[in-house]
């Protein structure tokens, strides 16, 4: 299996003094294992609990690294892309110790580049449920040509999250390549400035 390195983003973080960890969720690594993040059928999805399953693995990784002596255990910056972004927002709803901010790049579940999301309102509702308990500052970044989560849907998710009490800012990024869903991977020129501004604003730069 090809393990993602997110080379451009990792270099950017290392240059700013961050230690970078790239944990893989269960079912994706070399050891395999069951894939536990299924949200059910497209007609009746449970995006909320699927995200919390992802959050379990994210929290396990956070706990492991916070126990290492070389890690600034109370300065954890959580970054997720696509399903990982959704899982990061779900993790924020649990307010894990040590996490100072969350960067959600193109987060969501159930997206399809050909047909769109089959039950978008369920995604919006789940975002609202996360926002009801999330108190960690987060930045949501979506590109104008994201083929999985179009601007209207991502904005609706964000609005539901904030209305419920979540602390977040939204950034509408320009179109990137043929599918803006991949903007985190190679589109650093588009997201670097808003991320730097956000981190400086919350004191996590």
N, C-alpha and C positions, 0 to 999 in steps of 0.2 A: 504494500500500500504506500502511495506517495503521501508523505507527511507534510502538511503545509508549514511553511516557514515565515510567511508574511515578511519577507526580507526588508522591504523598504520601510515598513512601519517599525519593525524591530530595530533597525539601525537608528531611526529617528528617536526612539525611546532610549536606546543605549547612550546616544549622544547627550541626552538630558539627564543621565544619571540613574535611570531606572534599571532594575534587574528584570529581564524578560523571561517569562515562563509560558510555554505553549502546550498546555495539557490537552489531551484528546479525551473526549467523552467515551463512555463505555460503548463498545460495538464498533469503534472506529480504529483502534490501535492494532498492533501486530498480534496481540494476544486474543483479539476477537471478542467473543462474549455476546450476550443477547443485546439487541437494540431495544431500549426501554422507553424511548421517547415518542412512541406512536400516539397520535391524537385521535385515533378511531377513524370512522368513515368520513368522507368528504361532506356528506349530507348532514352528519351529526357529530361534528368534531368537538373534542375537549382540549382546546388550546391552552386553557388555564393550567390544568394538571400536567399536561405535557411539558410546559415550561418549568414547572416546579420539579419535575424529574431531572431535567437538565440542570436546574439549580443545585440539586443534591451533589452532582459531580463537581460543579464549580465550587461549591462550599468545601468539599473534601480537598480540592486542590489548594484553596485559600488556606485552610487549616494546616495542611502539610508545610507550605512555604512560610507561614507565620511562625512556625516552630524552628525555623533555621536561624542561626545566630547572625548570618550576614544579611538578613532581610530586615528592612524597616517595617516592622510588623504592623504599625498603625498608619502606614502610608500606601495602602494597596490601591492601585488603579485597575479597575476591572474593565476589559475591553472585549466586546463580542461582535461577531459579524453574522448576519442571516439568522439561522436557528440559534447560533451562539449569542447573538445580540438579544434575541427574545429570552433566552435563558439568563442572560445577564440582568435584564429588567426583572425577571422573576426572582432572581437572587436578591436584587435591591429591595424587593417587597419583604424580604426577611431581615433586612438591615444587619448583615453579618459584621461582626467586630473587625475593625481594621480597614475596612473599605471606605475610602474618602470620596470616590467618584466612580461613575459608570459611563462608558462611551458605548453607545448602541449604534452600530453601523448596519443599516438596512435590516433591522431585526423584525422577525415575524415567523409565522408557521403557515403551512397550507398554500403557499404561493405557487403559481404555475406560470412560466413565461409565455405559454400559448393561450391559456384560458383565463388567467387571473386567479384570484382567490375564490374558492367555491362557496365559502360561507363567511364573507368579510365581517358581518356584524358580530359573529362569535369572537373574532379577533379583537374587535373594538371593545366588546364587553369584558374580555379577559384582561385587556390593558387597563381598564378601569378598576378591576379587582386588584391588580398589582399596585396601582397608584394609591389605593385606599390605605395601604400600610407602608409604602416605600417612602423613606425620609432621607435617603442618600441622594445627593445631587447627581443628575444624569444629563447627558447631551445626546440627543437623537439626531442622526445624520442620514438623510435619504437623498438619492440623486433623482433628477427630473425624469430620467429614462429608466428607472428601476422597473424591470419587467416582472418582478415578483410582487412588489408592494408599491403601487403607483402613488404619486403625491397625494391624491385625495384620500386614499386609504391610510397612508402613514400619518397624515395630519389628523385624521379622525381618531386613530389609535392614541396619538400623543394628546389630543384634546381630552379624551376620556381619562387618560392617566392623570393629567394635571387637574381636571375638575374634581377627581376623587381625592386629591390631596398630594399627589406626587410632586416632587421638586425636579423640574426638568426644563431644558431649553431645546428648541427645535431649529435645525439648520436645513434649509432647502438648498442642496448642492446642485450645481449645473449638471447637464447631461454629461455622462462619461462613457466614451467608447460606444460599443453596440448594446451594452447592458449596464446601466448604472448600478446594478446590484453588486457589482464587483469593484466599486469605487475604493473600498478600503484597501484592496490588494495592491493596486497600481496607481491609484489616483491621489497620492499624497499631496500633490500640488494644489488640489481642490480643498482638501480637508485640514491641512496643516494649520492655517491661520485661525479658523474658527475653534479648533481644538486648543490651540495655544491660548487664545483669548479666554475660553471657558476655564481652563486649568488655572490661569492667572487670577481670574475673578474669584474662584473658590479657594485660592491659596494652595493649590496642589501642583503647581508648575514645577 
